[in-house]
Amino acid sequence: MEQTTKQKSIPFIDLRAQQDRIRQAIEERINRVLDHGKYIMGPEVKELEERLTEFVGVNHCVTCASGTDALLMPLMAYEIGPGDAVFTAPFTFISTAEVISLLGATPVFVDIDPQTYNIDPGKLNNAIQEVKKGRLQPKGIIPVDLFGQPADYDEIEQIAKEFGLFVLEDAAQSFGAEYKGKRAGSLGDVAATSFFPAKPFGCYGDGGAIFCDDAEMAQRLRSIRVHGQGTNKYDNVRIGLNGRFDTIQAAVLLAKLEIFEEEIQLRDKVAGRYSEKLGEVVVAPFVKPDRTSVWAQYSVLARNRDEIIQSLKAKGIPTAIYYPKPLHLQPAYKSLGYQNGDFPVSEEIANRIFSIPMHPYLNEEDQDYIVDAINSALVS
Ligand SMILES: *Cc1c(COP(=O)(O)O)cnc(C)c1O
């Protein structure tokens, strides 16, 4: 092929294309905030919470300062602390486990399913049985909807019920996805999502939200969000945070919400085309038939990952590795005493996985260019 003289440069995520499309709506929304001046907990925050409650199909939405706070606050509401065990997967972003450790509790890792990369319910059952023999008290499970695909909630709920544990859905990557007709964010007892700019539903800064049906949980979360307030900010009934979501960021999301459903479709179209055209060089992602993914990442597996990444880089195609090192092998978790070999599926996937450009505005020409580059990476 003689096209290599024309060097392309494809963005990994193109936030600019989206902004060009709705710039006017965003500016109008932001201008309204500048006019009324209620920068903290202004009317846009309430409006967004109402809209997202409807979108997800739950009773309550509590926005907050980040996806990490959205995971931390429910654990605080459950009064998780030293001596408690919370189960999660080691193949995720550090936040998922970090919040458990921040409260003095112990993350207990459970290996993932080799096809979906989500927590393996069979191994979860075993891990809980094991912990029950020791000194830690099993309290909850944080399944992660990795790369945008919900975890196995029916199986997880059943296990949770059997052992009396709560389920906190980490929907940071799956906002907008569906599981058996229900939206991500409604799949556990309580759910957390992130509005970090690169997530499927991102604002222009940090942000997050918590979803639940239980009014008492919602009330506790609202208290924790403002320093554990009781009847007012100077009546502190528990230890809390400054965990509020900015009014200006709520304004940005209200504008983005107008096109979000369409963007979900566009993402799915890109992923569908990728999966159809990718040959034998890589293993395409697998989404179970009873659920959808919002494709926070389009991640593939390859034996010779580093060679392929280099050859894509030479053609102006960026890639990323989520995640190069499972959490049980991170220096921060050395004290937990895990070893290489403890979670063979997570370790194997970490060695073989990489993600390619994915966003709603990736055109077919660029998709084909990327697919061709991957399919020819081994041949050359
Ligand atoms: C991004 C992410 C978070 C944390 O969200 P922030 O808004 O960056 O704090 C938590 N869990 C997962 C799986 C994520 O991908």
The ligand as an ORCA input file, in Angstrom:
! r2SCAN-3c Opt
* xyz 0 1
  C     -13.065      6.505     36.237
  C     -13.384      5.429     37.176
  C     -13.622      5.675     38.538
  C     -13.365      6.993     39.206
  O     -13.970      8.106     38.664
  P     -13.332      9.566     38.889
  O     -14.436     10.467     38.434
  O     -12.107      9.657     38.046
  O     -13.042      9.730     40.331
  C     -14.003      4.607     39.334
  N     -14.134      3.367     38.839
  C     -13.904      3.098     37.546
  C     -14.081      1.696     37.050
  C     -13.506      4.109     36.666
  O     -13.251      3.813     35.392
*
